[in-house]
Amino acid sequence: MYETKPGPPKVFIAGIIESSLARSGVENAEMAGLADTLGLEITGTAAFTVREKNPRYGMGSGKAKELSDKALAAGAECIIFDQEISPSQQRNWEKLCGLSVLDRQELIIRIFASRARTKEAELQAELAELLYALPRLSHKYVDLSRQRGGYYGTRGAGETRLETDRRKIRQRISILREEIEAVRRSRKLQHKQREKQKIPVCALVGYTNAGKSSLHRVLTGSDVLVEDKLFATLDPTARRVNRLDSSGQRKNIILVDTVGFIRRLPHNLVDAFQATLEEAAQADLLIHVVDAADPGWQENKTVVLELLKNLGAGEIPLITVFNKADMLSPEELADLEVDDAGITVSAKNRKGLESLWNLIEKTLKF
């Protein structure tokens, strides 16, 4: 007798490339990272250039059949698209290949749900899941609703069940929004208390897996979770740091670790995590942590700056911290675009931290 443990789900990553858009290998690596974070096994990848989008599959039926055959030949149990697909397209793909089909949005939402640890993160992740699921309920009951022939105007069992589930989901969404709004009110009270105490707030922001939590940990001496995976941190973690400034006086700073950004962040997650993202918009100083060892760091940096602007944090003073310098060669370090508002550090080796504190003190002017 042998005990057998089922392996991780096997997935096939598919990309639809519009002819008008350039594409780099950065996003392919990112999709692989997202799948790995969820514990999935990638059996194959494919990308198809589409000149004209077909509403049925997002590509022509011939290319759709080719992609389906590749996924089946690779032994995949699921196809994941690296962009958002509509509910009807999801249903059409599942009928075509007989496999479950996810898109980039659902993959990210599932990661958030699997990594939620606190009550606040669980509320936000559940809201994102329900907002995503609501327009996709109908295809779950489409076969059931056709079981009863009936006449025009009659209602099948599936339709009744669908309406019931929609009502329950809308009610739950309403409750979740009220509870998340209560979290926002609580945060506003915390911010008012900080303002009364006149303690400056510095928020660590940046692309997911840039090393924000590692840097927060060494700067504050806290036990913040640190993992080499995407979206390791879902909740903002605030710690007070008391240290001597250059004049020998003791100063207090609140250092906040925030959720990592990602390109093409699903709108449902932006809405659901608004309470968390507000930490960045209400800070006195933003510390933009960049993974200097990532080949796509320049693109990631642009994504973060654009998201900060959209959050209303574009005017807040910002310093750039190139992290993971220990993974770079001397030539690569010399090529980094470090100016007066930037610095190179290694949270792992604790290098450059004193220079970072001096830059923070200089920028805050306290």
MARGUTI-192823 format. One record per residue (C-alpha): residue number from 1; x, y, z. Coordinates in pm, 1 decimal, always signed. Example, Ala and Ser with C-alpha at 12.3 -4.5 7.8 and 13.67 -1.06 7.14 Angstrom:
BEGIN
<node num="1" c1="+1230.0" c2="-450.0" c3="+780.0"/>
<node num="2" c1="+1367.0" c2="-106.0" c3="+714.0"/>
***
This chain:
BEGIN
<node num="1" c1="+0.0" c2="+0.0" c3="+0.0"/>
<node num="2" c1="+133.8" c2="+341.5" c3="-96.6"/>
<node num="3" c1="-2.7" c2="+677.4" c3="+2.9"/>
<node num="4" c1="-30.5" c2="+907.5" c3="-294.3"/>
<node num="5" c1="-55.1" c2="+1282.2" c3="-255.3"/>
<node num="6" c1="-223.3" c2="+1470.7" c3="-539.4"/>
<node num="7" c1="+8.0" c2="+1711.7" c3="-714.6"/>
<node num="8" c1="-58.4" c2="+2080.9" c3="-771.8"/>
<node num="9" c1="-321.8" c2="+2173.4" c3="-1033.4"/>
<node num="10" c1="-174.5" c2="+2185.8" c3="-1383.9"/>
<node num="11" c1="-237.8" c2="+2505.4" c3="-1575.4"/>
<node num="12" c1="-170.7" c2="+2640.7" c3="-1923.1"/>
<node num="13" c1="-104.0" c2="+3016.1" c3="-1951.9"/>
<node num="14" c1="-243.0" c2="+3177.9" c3="-2265.9"/>
<node num="15" c1="-187.1" c2="+3528.5" c3="-2397.5"/>
<node num="16" c1="-383.1" c2="+3728.6" c3="-2650.7"/>
<node num="17" c1="-157.8" c2="+3990.0" c3="-2806.9"/>
<node num="18" c1="-318.4" c2="+4282.9" c3="-2984.8"/>
<node num="19" c1="-120.1" c2="+4385.0" c3="-3290.7"/>
<node num="20" c1="-119.2" c2="+4748.2" c3="-3177.0"/>
<node num="21" c1="+50.4" c2="+4664.9" c3="-2846.4"/>
<node num="22" c1="+413.0" c2="+4579.2" c3="-2780.5"/>
<node num="23" c1="+479.0" c2="+4295.6" c3="-2539.5"/>
<node num="24" c1="+782.1" c2="+4199.8" c3="-2336.7"/>
<node num="25" c1="+882.4" c2="+3887.0" c3="-2149.0"/>
<node num="26" c1="+827.1" c2="+4075.2" c3="-1821.9"/>
<node num="27" c1="+453.9" c2="+4006.6" c3="-1815.2"/>
<node num="28" c1="+507.8" c2="+3638.5" c3="-1900.7"/>
<node num="29" c1="+740.0" c2="+3607.6" c3="-1601.6"/>
<node num="30" c1="+485.2" c2="+3789.4" c3="-1387.2"/>
<node num="31" c1="+205.6" c2="+3548.5" c3="-1484.0"/>
<node num="32" c1="+436.9" c2="+3259.5" c3="-1396.3"/>
<node num="33" c1="+502.3" c2="+3425.9" c3="-1059.8"/>
<node num="34" c1="+129.8" c2="+3466.2" c3="-994.8"/>
<node num="35" c1="+65.7" c2="+3099.2" c3="-1077.0"/>
<node num="36" c1="+354.4" c2="+2991.6" c3="-852.7"/>
<node num="37" c1="+221.1" c2="+3203.1" c3="-566.1"/>
<node num="38" c1="-107.0" c2="+3012.3" c3="-586.3"/>
<node num="39" c1="+80.3" c2="+2679.6" c3="-594.3"/>
<node num="40" c1="-3.8" c2="+2592.4" c3="-956.5"/>
<node num="41" c1="+209.8" c2="+2386.0" c3="-1194.5"/>
<node num="42" c1="+258.9" c2="+2544.6" c3="-1536.6"/>
<node num="43" c1="+254.1" c2="+2279.0" c3="-1810.5"/>
<node num="44" c1="+283.3" c2="+2517.3" c3="-2103.2"/>
<node num="45" c1="+237.4" c2="+2869.1" c3="-2237.1"/>
<node num="46" c1="+127.2" c2="+3016.4" c3="-2568.4"/>
<node num="47" c1="+64.0" c2="+3363.7" c3="-2707.4"/>
<node num="48" c1="-143.4" c2="+3450.1" c3="-3012.3"/>
<node num="49" c1="-134.9" c2="+3777.7" c3="-3204.8"/>
<node num="50" c1="-487.3" c2="+3897.8" c3="-3281.1"/>
<node num="51" c1="-551.6" c2="+4168.7" c3="-3538.3"/>
<node num="52" c1="-929.0" c2="+4169.8" c3="-3495.9"/>
<node num="53" c1="-1095.1" c2="+4058.5" c3="-3174.5"/>
<node num="54" c1="-1368.6" c2="+3798.7" c3="-3207.2"/>
<node num="55" c1="-1638.3" c2="+3848.3" c3="-2939.0"/>
<node num="56" c1="-1682.2" c2="+3472.2" c3="-2896.9"/>
<node num="57" c1="-1327.3" c2="+3384.1" c3="-2791.3"/>
<node num="58" c1="-1132.5" c2="+3708.1" c3="-2816.6"/>
<node num="59" c1="-965.6" c2="+3552.7" c3="-3122.8"/>
<node num="60" c1="-1070.7" c2="+3361.7" c3="-3432.6"/>
<node num="61" c1="-1223.7" c2="+3014.3" c3="-3395.5"/>
<node num="62" c1="-924.6" c2="+2856.0" c3="-3572.1"/>
<node num="63" c1="-672.3" c2="+3004.1" c3="-3328.6"/>
<node num="64" c1="-902.7" c2="+2923.1" c3="-3039.4"/>
<node num="65" c1="-908.6" c2="+2556.0" c3="-3142.6"/>
<node num="66" c1="-528.4" c2="+2560.6" c3="-3179.3"/>
<node num="67" c1="-485.1" c2="+2702.4" c3="-2828.2"/>
<node num="68" c1="-733.0" c2="+2450.1" c3="-2686.3"/>
<node num="69" c1="-545.4" c2="+2160.6" c3="-2850.5"/>
<node num="70" c1="-212.9" c2="+2285.0" c3="-2708.9"/>
<node num="71" c1="-353.6" c2="+2304.2" c3="-2356.7"/>
<node num="72" c1="-503.0" c2="+1954.1" c3="-2379.4"/>
<node num="73" c1="-180.2" c2="+1811.7" c3="-2525.8"/>
<node num="74" c1="+14.9" c2="+1965.8" c3="-2235.3"/>
<node num="75" c1="-205.8" c2="+1779.4" c3="-1988.4"/>
<node num="76" c1="-346.7" c2="+2100.2" c3="-1837.1"/>
<node num="77" c1="-650.1" c2="+2099.6" c3="-1612.0"/>
<node num="78" c1="-709.0" c2="+2471.7" c3="-1647.9"/>
<node num="79" c1="-633.9" c2="+2754.5" c3="-1892.8"/>
<node num="80" c1="-537.9" c2="+3093.5" c3="-1747.9"/>
<node num="81" c1="-554.1" c2="+3400.6" c3="-1971.1"/>
<node num="82" c1="-313.0" c2="+3683.5" c3="-1897.0"/>
<node num="83" c1="-586.4" c2="+3942.7" c3="-1945.8"/>
<node num="84" c1="-949.4" c2="+3987.7" c3="-1848.7"/>
<node num="85" c1="-1209.4" c2="+3787.6" c3="-2039.5"/>
<node num="86" c1="-1585.1" c2="+3840.9" c3="-2030.9"/>
<node num="87" c1="-1827.6" c2="+3596.1" c3="-1863.8"/>
<node num="88" c1="-1957.7" c2="+3482.2" c3="-2203.6"/>
<node num="89" c1="-1603.7" c2="+3425.6" c3="-2334.9"/>
<node num="90" c1="-1521.1" c2="+3224.3" c3="-2024.6"/>
<node num="91" c1="-1826.4" c2="+3005.2" c3="-2087.5"/>
<node num="92" c1="-1739.1" c2="+2963.2" c3="-2457.8"/>
<node num="93" c1="-1379.9" c2="+2861.3" c3="-2379.0"/>
<node num="94" c1="-1492.2" c2="+2605.1" c3="-2120.4"/>
<node num="95" c1="-1731.9" c2="+2452.6" c3="-2374.1"/>
<node num="96" c1="-1460.9" c2="+2442.4" c3="-2641.4"/>
<node num="97" c1="-1184.3" c2="+2274.4" c3="-2442.4"/>
<node num="98" c1="-1370.3" c2="+2102.7" c3="-2158.0"/>
<node num="99" c1="-1131.3" c2="+2260.6" c3="-1905.0"/>
<node num="100" c1="-1188.1" c2="+2522.0" c3="-1639.1"/>
<node num="101" c1="-1087.3" c2="+2870.0" c3="-1752.8"/>
<node num="102" c1="-962.6" c2="+3163.0" c3="-1542.9"/>
<node num="103" c1="-842.8" c2="+3507.9" c3="-1636.3"/>
<node num="104" c1="-575.3" c2="+3730.0" c3="-1484.3"/>
<node num="105" c1="-831.1" c2="+3908.9" c3="-1268.4"/>
<node num="106" c1="-964.9" c2="+3591.5" c3="-1107.5"/>
<node num="107" c1="-611.4" c2="+3457.0" c3="-1055.3"/>
<node num="108" c1="-509.8" c2="+3768.3" c3="-859.5"/>
<node num="109" c1="-833.9" c2="+3766.0" c3="-660.4"/>
<node num="110" c1="-776.7" c2="+3401.0" c3="-565.2"/>
<node num="111" c1="-425.5" c2="+3486.8" c3="-448.0"/>
<node num="112" c1="-560.7" c2="+3766.4" c3="-230.8"/>
<node num="113" c1="-825.3" c2="+3535.3" c3="-85.2"/>
<node num="114" c1="-571.6" c2="+3259.9" c3="-10.3"/>
<node num="115" c1="-329.8" c2="+3499.1" c3="+162.4"/>
<node num="116" c1="-580.5" c2="+3696.2" c3="+370.4"/>
<node num="117" c1="-489.8" c2="+3655.0" c3="+736.9"/>
<node num="118" c1="-662.8" c2="+3936.8" c3="+923.7"/>
<node num="119" c1="-1031.5" c2="+4020.7" c3="+946.6"/>
<node num="120" c1="-983.7" c2="+4330.1" c3="+731.5"/>
<node num="121" c1="-803.1" c2="+4143.8" c3="+452.6"/>
<node num="122" c1="-1066.8" c2="+3869.5" c3="+457.9"/>
<node num="123" c1="-1344.8" c2="+4126.5" c3="+419.5"/>
<node num="124" c1="-1170.8" c2="+4295.5" c3="+129.3"/>
<node num="125" c1="-1085.9" c2="+3969.7" c3="-46.3"/>
<node num="126" c1="-1441.1" c2="+3838.4" c3="-10.4"/>
<node num="127" c1="-1582.1" c2="+4161.2" c3="-153.8"/>
<node num="128" c1="-1351.6" c2="+4135.7" c3="-455.8"/>
<node num="129" c1="-1453.8" c2="+3771.2" c3="-508.8"/>
<node num="130" c1="-1825.8" c2="+3850.5" c3="-498.8"/>
<node num="131" c1="-1797.6" c2="+4152.9" c3="-727.3"/>
<node num="132" c1="-1615.7" c2="+3933.3" c3="-977.5"/>
<node num="133" c1="-1857.4" c2="+3638.2" c3="-941.9"/>
<node num="134" c1="-2186.7" c2="+3829.3" c3="-966.6"/>
<node num="135" c1="-2194.4" c2="+3880.8" c3="-1346.5"/>
<node num="136" c1="-2067.6" c2="+3522.7" c3="-1397.0"/>
<node num="137" c1="-2344.2" c2="+3345.2" c3="-1206.9"/>
<node num="138" c1="-2570.4" c2="+3291.0" c3="-1506.3"/>
<node num="139" c1="-2348.4" c2="+3037.4" c3="-1683.9"/>
<node num="140" c1="-2357.9" c2="+2815.8" c3="-1373.9"/>
<node num="141" c1="-2731.0" c2="+2767.1" c3="-1419.4"/>
<node num="142" c1="-2771.0" c2="+2788.4" c3="-1795.7"/>
<node num="143" c1="-2816.3" c2="+2411.9" c3="-1840.2"/>
<node num="144" c1="-3040.5" c2="+2382.9" c3="-1535.6"/>
<node num="145" c1="-3273.6" c2="+2656.6" c3="-1661.4"/>
<node num="146" c1="-3327.1" c2="+2465.4" c3="-1986.3"/>
<node num="147" c1="-3436.8" c2="+2142.5" c3="-1818.6"/>
<node num="148" c1="-3800.4" c2="+2252.1" c3="-1822.7"/>
<node num="149" c1="-3927.8" c2="+2327.4" c3="-2171.9"/>
<node num="150" c1="-4214.6" c2="+2560.8" c3="-2088.1"/>
<node num="151" c1="-4363.2" c2="+2849.7" c3="-2280.9"/>
<node num="152" c1="-4275.2" c2="+3212.9" c3="-2325.5"/>
<node num="153" c1="-4284.9" c2="+3390.0" c3="-1991.0"/>
<node num="154" c1="-4247.1" c2="+3076.4" c3="-1780.5"/>
<node num="155" c1="-3956.4" c2="+3052.3" c3="-1538.4"/>
<node num="156" c1="-3736.9" c2="+2745.9" c3="-1507.7"/>
<node num="157" c1="-3591.2" c2="+2613.7" c3="-1183.2"/>
<node num="158" c1="-3247.4" c2="+2739.4" c3="-1276.3"/>
<node num="159" c1="-3369.2" c2="+3092.6" c3="-1332.3"/>
<node num="160" c1="-3534.9" c2="+3101.5" c3="-990.5"/>
<node num="161" c1="-3218.0" c2="+2974.5" c3="-823.3"/>
<node num="162" c1="-3011.6" c2="+3230.1" c3="-1014.2"/>
<node num="163" c1="-3224.7" c2="+3520.0" c3="-896.8"/>
<node num="164" c1="-3210.5" c2="+3394.1" c3="-537.6"/>
<node num="165" c1="-2832.4" c2="+3366.6" c3="-543.8"/>
<node num="166" c1="-2795.9" c2="+3708.5" c3="-702.9"/>
<node num="167" c1="-3006.3" c2="+3862.8" c3="-428.6"/>
<node num="168" c1="-2802.7" c2="+3690.3" c3="-156.3"/>
<node num="169" c1="-2474.6" c2="+3802.8" c3="-312.6"/>
<node num="170" c1="-2594.8" c2="+4163.7" c3="-344.5"/>
<node num="171" c1="-2700.7" c2="+4158.6" c3="+20.3"/>
<node num="172" c1="-2361.2" c2="+4021.2" c3="+124.5"/>
<node num="173" c1="-2182.5" c2="+4284.1" c3="-88.3"/>
<node num="174" c1="-2381.3" c2="+4555.3" c3="+87.3"/>
<node num="175" c1="-2285.7" c2="+4417.6" c3="+430.8"/>
<node num="176" c1="-1918.2" c2="+4389.0" c3="+334.4"/>
<node num="177" c1="-1910.1" c2="+4746.6" c3="+206.4"/>
<node num="178" c1="-2057.4" c2="+4869.8" c3="+534.5"/>
<node num="179" c1="-1798.0" c2="+4676.9" c3="+736.2"/>
<node num="180" c1="-1511.3" c2="+4802.8" c3="+516.6"/>
<node num="181" c1="-1645.1" c2="+5157.2" c3="+550.4"/>
<node num="182" c1="-1625.9" c2="+5109.8" c3="+928.2"/>
<node num="183" c1="-1258.4" c2="+5016.7" c3="+882.1"/>
<node num="184" c1="-1204.7" c2="+5337.5" c3="+684.0"/>
<node num="185" c1="-1365.4" c2="+5544.2" c3="+960.4"/>
<node num="186" c1="-1140.2" c2="+5374.5" c3="+1216.1"/>
<node num="187" c1="-834.7" c2="+5456.8" c3="+1003.1"/>
<node num="188" c1="-940.1" c2="+5820.5" c3="+979.8"/>
<node num="189" c1="-954.9" c2="+5836.3" c3="+1359.6"/>
<node num="190" c1="-605.5" c2="+5686.9" c3="+1377.5"/>
<node num="191" c1="-479.2" c2="+5946.4" c3="+1131.1"/>
<node num="192" c1="-633.9" c2="+6228.4" c3="+1336.3"/>
<node num="193" c1="-460.9" c2="+6097.7" c3="+1649.3"/>
<node num="194" c1="-129.9" c2="+6088.9" c3="+1463.0"/>
<node num="195" c1="-186.1" c2="+6444.9" c3="+1341.2"/>
<node num="196" c1="-251.1" c2="+6561.2" c3="+1698.6"/>
<node num="197" c1="+72.5" c2="+6397.7" c3="+1811.4"/>
<node num="198" c1="+247.7" c2="+6549.6" c3="+1506.9"/>
<node num="199" c1="+426.4" c2="+6224.3" c3="+1426.8"/>
<node num="200" c1="+523.8" c2="+6206.1" c3="+1058.3"/>
<node num="201" c1="+400.3" c2="+5900.8" c3="+866.1"/>
<node num="202" c1="+622.1" c2="+5731.8" c3="+605.5"/>
<node num="203" c1="+457.9" c2="+5472.1" c3="+381.2"/>
<node num="204" c1="+660.4" c2="+5203.5" c3="+206.2"/>
<node num="205" c1="+508.1" c2="+5160.3" c3="-139.2"/>
<node num="206" c1="+617.6" c2="+4969.3" c3="-446.1"/>
<node num="207" c1="+561.4" c2="+4682.9" c3="-683.2"/>
<node num="208" c1="+469.1" c2="+4349.7" c3="-528.4"/>
<node num="209" c1="+768.6" c2="+4145.1" c3="-405.9"/>
<node num="210" c1="+1003.4" c2="+4446.4" c3="-421.5"/>
<node num="211" c1="+1114.1" c2="+4384.1" c3="-62.1"/>
<node num="212" c1="+896.8" c2="+4637.9" c3="+124.2"/>
<node num="213" c1="+825.4" c2="+4402.3" c3="+413.3"/>
<node num="214" c1="+1193.1" c2="+4305.0" c3="+444.7"/>
<node num="215" c1="+1292.3" c2="+4671.0" c3="+456.3"/>
<node num="216" c1="+1013.2" c2="+4750.7" c3="+703.9"/>
<node num="217" c1="+1133.6" c2="+4466.5" c3="+924.2"/>
<node num="218" c1="+1497.1" c2="+4579.8" c3="+944.2"/>
<node num="219" c1="+1406.5" c2="+4948.5" c3="+985.0"/>
<node num="220" c1="+1161.1" c2="+4886.5" c3="+1269.4"/>
<node num="221" c1="+1292.7" c2="+4565.2" c3="+1423.1"/>
<node num="222" c1="+944.0" c2="+4413.5" c3="+1392.4"/>
<node num="223" c1="+833.3" c2="+4060.9" c3="+1301.7"/>
<node num="224" c1="+648.4" c2="+4150.3" c3="+979.9"/>
<node num="225" c1="+584.5" c2="+3851.0" c3="+750.0"/>
<node num="226" c1="+852.4" c2="+3824.2" c3="+482.0"/>
<node num="227" c1="+811.7" c2="+3584.4" c3="+187.7"/>
<node num="228" c1="+960.7" c2="+3567.7" c3="-160.5"/>
<node num="229" c1="+615.6" c2="+3555.0" c3="-318.0"/>
<node num="230" c1="+377.9" c2="+3802.2" c3="-476.2"/>
<node num="231" c1="+133.8" c2="+3975.5" c3="-239.7"/>
<node num="232" c1="+294.1" c2="+3847.4" c3="+81.3"/>
<node num="233" c1="+150.3" c2="+4156.2" c3="+256.7"/>
<node num="234" c1="-220.7" c2="+4238.0" c3="+228.2"/>
<node num="235" c1="-268.5" c2="+4456.6" c3="+536.5"/>
<node num="236" c1="-92.4" c2="+4782.2" c3="+614.2"/>
<node num="237" c1="+138.7" c2="+4731.1" c3="+912.0"/>
<node num="238" c1="+229.9" c2="+5044.9" c3="+1108.7"/>
<node num="239" c1="+519.5" c2="+5061.4" c3="+1355.8"/>
<node num="240" c1="+652.3" c2="+5355.2" c3="+1555.3"/>
<node num="241" c1="+1028.6" c2="+5410.8" c3="+1531.4"/>
<node num="242" c1="+1210.7" c2="+5621.1" c3="+1790.1"/>
<node num="243" c1="+1563.4" c2="+5720.4" c3="+1689.0"/>
<node num="244" c1="+1827.0" c2="+5988.3" c3="+1729.6"/>
<node num="245" c1="+1844.1" c2="+6243.2" c3="+1449.5"/>
<node num="246" c1="+2162.3" c2="+6408.6" c3="+1324.2"/>
<node num="247" c1="+2141.4" c2="+6673.5" c3="+1599.2"/>
<node num="248" c1="+2119.2" c2="+6411.1" c3="+1874.3"/>
<node num="249" c1="+1748.0" c2="+6464.0" c3="+1946.7"/>
<node num="250" c1="+1500.7" c2="+6175.5" c3="+1969.4"/>
<node num="251" c1="+1234.4" c2="+6173.7" c3="+1697.3"/>
<node num="252" c1="+933.4" c2="+5950.4" c3="+1637.4"/>
<node num="253" c1="+831.5" c2="+5824.8" c3="+1293.2"/>
<node num="254" c1="+540.6" c2="+5598.8" c3="+1194.2"/>
<node num="255" c1="+658.5" c2="+5355.8" c3="+926.0"/>
<node num="256" c1="+378.7" c2="+5180.9" c3="+732.6"/>
<node num="257" c1="+416.5" c2="+4870.7" c3="+514.8"/>
<node num="258" c1="+148.2" c2="+4860.8" c3="+241.4"/>
<node num="259" c1="+10.0" c2="+4610.6" c3="-9.8"/>
<node num="260" c1="+219.7" c2="+4576.8" c3="-325.4"/>
<node num="261" c1="+103.8" c2="+4716.7" c3="-657.6"/>
<node num="262" c1="+85.2" c2="+4526.1" c3="-985.5"/>
<node num="263" c1="+22.4" c2="+4623.1" c3="-1347.4"/>
<node num="264" c1="-336.6" c2="+4598.8" c3="-1459.3"/>
<node num="265" c1="-463.2" c2="+4564.8" c3="-1102.6"/>
<node num="266" c1="-827.7" c2="+4441.5" c3="-1121.9"/>
<node num="267" c1="-1075.6" c2="+4723.3" c3="-1064.8"/>
<node num="268" c1="-1261.0" c2="+4514.0" c3="-807.3"/>
<node num="269" c1="-944.3" c2="+4493.9" c3="-599.1"/>
<node num="270" c1="-878.7" c2="+4866.4" c3="-626.4"/>
<node num="271" c1="-1230.3" c2="+4930.7" c3="-492.4"/>
<node num="272" c1="-1220.4" c2="+4657.2" c3="-229.3"/>
<node num="273" c1="-876.8" c2="+4756.7" c3="-93.3"/>
<node num="274" c1="-941.4" c2="+5128.7" c3="-94.9"/>
<node num="275" c1="-915.4" c2="+5142.2" c3="+286.0"/>
<node num="276" c1="-571.6" c2="+4985.9" c3="+266.6"/>
<node num="277" c1="-448.7" c2="+5195.2" c3="-25.2"/>
<node num="278" c1="-551.4" c2="+5515.0" c3="+154.5"/>
<node num="279" c1="-248.7" c2="+5466.2" c3="+380.3"/>
<node num="280" c1="-31.0" c2="+5573.6" c3="+88.6"/>
<node num="281" c1="-249.0" c2="+5872.1" c3="+0.3"/>
<node num="282" c1="-242.4" c2="+6008.1" c3="+358.8"/>
<node num="283" c1="+129.1" c2="+5969.0" c3="+431.6"/>
<node num="284" c1="+370.2" c2="+6259.2" c3="+483.5"/>
<node num="285" c1="+640.7" c2="+6080.1" c3="+286.2"/>
<node num="286" c1="+636.0" c2="+5792.3" c3="+38.3"/>
<node num="287" c1="+931.0" c2="+5553.8" c3="+27.2"/>
<node num="288" c1="+913.7" c2="+5388.9" c3="-315.2"/>
<node num="289" c1="+1089.1" c2="+5052.1" c3="-289.0"/>
<node num="290" c1="+1215.4" c2="+4921.7" c3="-625.4"/>
<node num="291" c1="+1346.7" c2="+4568.6" c3="-680.8"/>
<node num="292" c1="+1673.7" c2="+4660.3" c3="-852.6"/>
<node num="293" c1="+1739.5" c2="+4294.2" c3="-937.7"/>
<node num="294" c1="+1417.9" c2="+4264.2" c3="-1142.1"/>
<node num="295" c1="+1485.1" c2="+4298.1" c3="-1517.7"/>
<node num="296" c1="+1157.8" c2="+4488.3" c3="-1551.9"/>
<node num="297" c1="+1214.9" c2="+4731.7" c3="-1263.9"/>
<node num="298" c1="+1178.5" c2="+5038.0" c3="-1487.4"/>
<node num="299" c1="+834.6" c2="+4926.2" c3="-1607.3"/>
<node num="300" c1="+734.7" c2="+4836.5" c3="-1251.3"/>
<node num="301" c1="+847.2" c2="+5178.4" c3="-1130.0"/>
<node num="302" c1="+630.6" c2="+5349.0" c3="-1392.0"/>
<node num="303" c1="+329.2" c2="+5136.0" c3="-1293.2"/>
<node num="304" c1="+365.0" c2="+5231.3" c3="-925.0"/>
<node num="305" c1="+402.4" c2="+5603.0" c3="-995.3"/>
<node num="306" c1="+93.6" c2="+5596.2" c3="-1217.9"/>
<node num="307" c1="-112.5" c2="+5413.8" c3="-953.4"/>
<node num="308" c1="+0.7" c2="+5658.9" c3="-684.6"/>
<node num="309" c1="-111.9" c2="+5943.5" c3="-906.9"/>
<node num="310" c1="-452.1" c2="+5778.2" c3="-955.2"/>
<node num="311" c1="-483.8" c2="+5735.4" c3="-577.5"/>
<node num="312" c1="-432.1" c2="+6107.8" c3="-525.2"/>
<node num="313" c1="-83.8" c2="+6058.6" c3="-382.5"/>
<node num="314" c1="+106.2" c2="+6208.0" c3="-673.4"/>
<node num="315" c1="+196.6" c2="+6530.1" c3="-488.4"/>
<node num="316" c1="+330.0" c2="+6364.4" c3="-171.8"/>
<node num="317" c1="+710.9" c2="+6387.9" c3="-127.9"/>
<node num="318" c1="+872.7" c2="+6067.4" c3="-252.1"/>
<node num="319" c1="+1212.9" c2="+5906.1" c3="-226.9"/>
<node num="320" c1="+1320.0" c2="+5604.5" c3="-432.0"/>
<node num="321" c1="+1494.8" c2="+5310.4" c3="-267.5"/>
<node num="322" c1="+1663.5" c2="+5056.8" c3="-495.2"/>
<node num="323" c1="+1650.4" c2="+4739.4" c3="-286.2"/>
<node num="324" c1="+1827.5" c2="+4402.2" c3="-331.0"/>
<node num="325" c1="+2157.8" c2="+4568.2" c3="-419.4"/>
<node num="326" c1="+2331.3" c2="+4253.5" c3="-290.4"/>
<node num="327" c1="+2209.6" c2="+4071.4" c3="-602.0"/>
<node num="328" c1="+2370.3" c2="+4317.2" c3="-847.0"/>
<node num="329" c1="+2718.3" c2="+4335.2" c3="-993.5"/>
<node num="330" c1="+2923.7" c2="+4657.9" c3="-954.8"/>
<node num="331" c1="+2847.3" c2="+4742.9" c3="-1319.3"/>
<node num="332" c1="+2472.2" c2="+4697.1" c3="-1267.8"/>
<node num="333" c1="+2483.6" c2="+4913.5" c3="-953.9"/>
<node num="334" c1="+2656.8" c2="+5189.4" c3="-1149.6"/>
<node num="335" c1="+2379.7" c2="+5181.1" c3="-1412.8"/>
<node num="336" c1="+2098.0" c2="+5251.7" c3="-1164.4"/>
<node num="337" c1="+1929.1" c2="+5589.3" c3="-1205.5"/>
<node num="338" c1="+1991.6" c2="+5713.7" c3="-850.6"/>
<node num="339" c1="+1949.7" c2="+6090.4" c3="-802.7"/>
<node num="340" c1="+1929.6" c2="+6321.4" c3="-500.7"/>
<node num="341" c1="+1590.5" c2="+6172.1" c3="-409.0"/>
<node num="342" c1="+1706.9" c2="+5810.1" c3="-434.6"/>
<node num="343" c1="+1935.8" c2="+5562.5" c3="-264.2"/>
<node num="344" c1="+2061.1" c2="+5204.1" c3="-302.6"/>
<node num="345" c1="+2020.8" c2="+4958.4" c3="-14.3"/>
<node num="346" c1="+2016.5" c2="+4589.3" c3="+71.9"/>
<node num="347" c1="+1756.8" c2="+4495.3" c3="+331.9"/>
<node num="348" c1="+1900.8" c2="+4143.8" c3="+340.6"/>
<node num="349" c1="+2255.4" c2="+4254.9" c3="+423.5"/>
<node num="350" c1="+2145.7" c2="+4572.5" c3="+609.1"/>
<node num="351" c1="+2358.4" c2="+4788.5" c3="+380.2"/>
<node num="352" c1="+2274.1" c2="+5153.9" c3="+315.9"/>
<node num="353" c1="+2015.4" c2="+5178.4" c3="+596.0"/>
<node num="354" c1="+2185.4" c2="+5466.7" c3="+780.6"/>
<node num="355" c1="+2205.4" c2="+5664.6" c3="+456.6"/>
<node num="356" c1="+1834.7" c2="+5593.8" c3="+404.9"/>
<node num="357" c1="+1748.6" c2="+5726.0" c3="+751.5"/>
<node num="358" c1="+1948.9" c2="+6041.5" c3="+677.2"/>
<node num="359" c1="+1759.7" c2="+6091.6" c3="+350.1"/>
<node num="360" c1="+1425.4" c2="+6039.9" c3="+529.2"/>
<node num="361" c1="+1524.3" c2="+6298.1" c3="+793.5"/>
<node num="362" c1="+1637.6" c2="+6543.9" c3="+527.0"/>
<node num="363" c1="+1316.2" c2="+6504.4" c3="+322.4"/>
<node num="364" c1="+1084.2" c2="+6535.1" c3="+624.0"/>
<node num="365" c1="+1282.1" c2="+6840.5" c3="+749.5"/>
<node num="366" c1="+1229.0" c2="+6770.6" c3="+1116.3"/>
***
